[in-house]
Amino acid sequence: MKRPDTNQKYYYFIDIDLLSRQIIGWGSEPRGEFEVSLTEGFHRTFLSKGQYNKLIRELAED
């Protein structure tokens, strides 16, 4: 996972498999380079930077 540049704005997100209700991915992308192309049955949810950082901390503990 790449570290965000503090001078650039980023989108923070998690990708969810709607059928199994499991997180299948997460990350951050610079706003200028952002693309979404998910397979049907998957959903991308956007988070604030604080929510994203809390999620990453929780995932790292397990």
N, C-alpha and C positions, 0 to 999 in steps of 0.2 A: 504494500500500500504506500502510495506516495504521500509525503508530508505537504500540507497546504502552505503556499507562499503567503506570508502575512499581508502583502500588498495587493493581493488579488482576491476577489470574492468567489466563493465556492458554493455549490449545491451539495448538501449532505443527504444521503438516501439509504433506504434498505429495500431489497427486492424480496417479495413474498410469493410463494407458491400458494395460490388460493385454494386448491384442492386439499393439500395436506396442512395448510396453515403454518408452514415452516419458513423461516428466513433462509433464502438461498444465496443471498449476497448482500454486500453493503459497500459503501465507498463514498468518495467525494470527487467531484469533477469541477474544473474551472468553468465559470459561467459562459465564457466565450467558446469553449470547446465541448459543450454539453450535448449529448445525443442519447435518445431513448429508443431502443428497438427490442422490446421483450416479446417472447413467444406468448401466444394466447394462453390464458390460465395463470399468468403471472402478473403481478402488480408492483409498481414502484411507488413507495411512500417517501415523501420528503420530510426531513427533520430540521430543526434548528441546530446550530453548531453545538449548543449545550446539550441537547437531547442526544445528538450523535455521539459526543464524547462520553456521556454517561453510559450509553449502550456499549461502546467499545470497552470501557472499564469493566462493565458487568460480564461481557463475553470473555475478556482476558482472565477473569477470576475463576471461571469454570474449567 
